Amino acid sequence: MSTKTLDIKQLQISVSELLSLIQDDKEIVITNGNTPLARLTLLNSIDKTIFESEKTPQPGLNLGAMVMSHDFDQPLSDEFWLQNP
């Protein structure tokens, strides 16, 4: 990916032209003098895949990852409730 640097004081380009430059596999860094202000890049197509998979649950992916004791639903003892913090 190549980088193109544009100074905000000399920026005479439209948004559609900026997007066109980005689509040509370029990264655009907008600066104010020598200070970088912003970086414009394309969104990664992998990110879209991640967001789609987060929306749909995948049952059974982590079988055995959680273990529950046999007495998890038993009432807690009086010792537990009467302890002083």
N, C-alpha and C positions, 0 to 999 in steps of 0.2 A: 504494500500500500504506500503510495507516495503522498507526501504532505505538501500542501500549498499554504503559505502564510499570507494573510491579508491584513493590512492596517485599517482599523476602523475609521480613521480620519480620511483615508483615501478610498474607502469602500464605495464604489459606484457600480454595484452589481445587484440585480434583482434576486429575489428568493428563488425563483425558478432557475436562474443561472447557477446559483449556489447548489441547488439540488442536482442540477445537471453535472456539475463538477464532482460532486460526491459520488454519483452513480458511475462515473468514469474511474472508479477505484481510487479515489483520492480522499485524503483527510484534509479538512480545512481548519486552520488555526487562525482565529481572529485575535489581533493584538491591538494594544494601545501603546504605540511606540515599541518598546522592547518587552512590554508586559503582556503575557498571554491572557486573554479574557475568556475565550470559549473554544471548544473543539467540536467540529461537526463531522459526524461519520454516519455511515449507513447502519441501520439496525441489523443485527445479526439474525439470520433465519433460524439459527438454533434456539434463540430466545423464544420465538413463536412456538416451537415444539415444546419447550418447557412449560410455557403458559397453558397450552392445550392439555398437556398431561396432568397439570395440577388441577384442572377443572373436572376431570373424570377420575373418580376413585378407582384404584386398581386393587381389588381384594386379593389377599393371599400373597402379596409381595414380600412380607416380612414374617412369614410363619416361623414360630419359635423364638421370635425376638423378645417377646414379653412372657414372663413366667409369673403365674399367680399362685400363691400358697393355698393349700387345701382349706385353710380356716379363714379366708379373707372376709367372709360375710358373718363371722361370729361376733357377738358383742365384745367390746373392749372390757378388760377387767376393771374392777373397782380401784385397783392400785394405779392404773393409768389415769383415771379421772381425779383421784385424790392427791396426786403428786403436787408438790409446791414447785413453781418454776424457779 
